[in-house]
Amino acid sequence: MLSIKNAKINHIPLIRSLTMQVWPQTYTPIIGAQQVAYMLAQFYSPDALQKQMEEHNHQFILCYSDSEPIAFASYSETEPQIFKLHKLYILPTLQGKGIGRYMIQHIADDLRTRNATTLRLNVNRYNTAAIAFYEKTGFTLFKTEDIDIGNGFFMNDYVLEMKLRY
């Protein structure tokens, strides 16, 4: 049985553990080991995650199968009534089993209680599996962007969005 719990600062080690089980094998073939290492250090260090929670008001959630943590996500309001899904990661062995759809539904339901109209996300343009998943879940292309993240690295992304219906 799947369940979702809000994550707190004390869950950062668990979030990092899940990240390390997903990120290297997912992104190394797409962006290379050097950029993966750089991005993990920039966005997934304990300090970076704490800052996202405390200073940037990212809501982190953890998804459990029975009592086993299997996935996490984070999201925040970026403009009035527009939220961004910053992270959605599921253990590779459990992808394709409806967990991502379950988590997005949970987030969309939460956002409707906040009168949000739109949920946006960035996805690497070469992450075809993720793009296909998001399109099946109701996201459509909003724009394309290249983001300079420093150290000579760029995120070459699509920005997808889902209109929240009431």
Secondary structure as UniProt FT lines:
FT   STRAND          2..6
FT   HELIX           9..11
FT   HELIX           12..31
FT   HELIX           33..43
FT   HELIX           46..54
FT   STRAND          59..65
FT   TURN            66..67
FT   STRAND          68..79
FT   TURN            80..81
FT   STRAND          82..90
FT   HELIX           92..94
FT   TURN            95..96
FT   HELIX           99..113
FT   TURN            114..115
FT   STRAND          118..124
FT   TURN            125..126
FT   HELIX           128..136
FT   TURN            137..138
FT   STRAND          140..150
FT   TURN            151..152
FT   STRAND          153..163
//
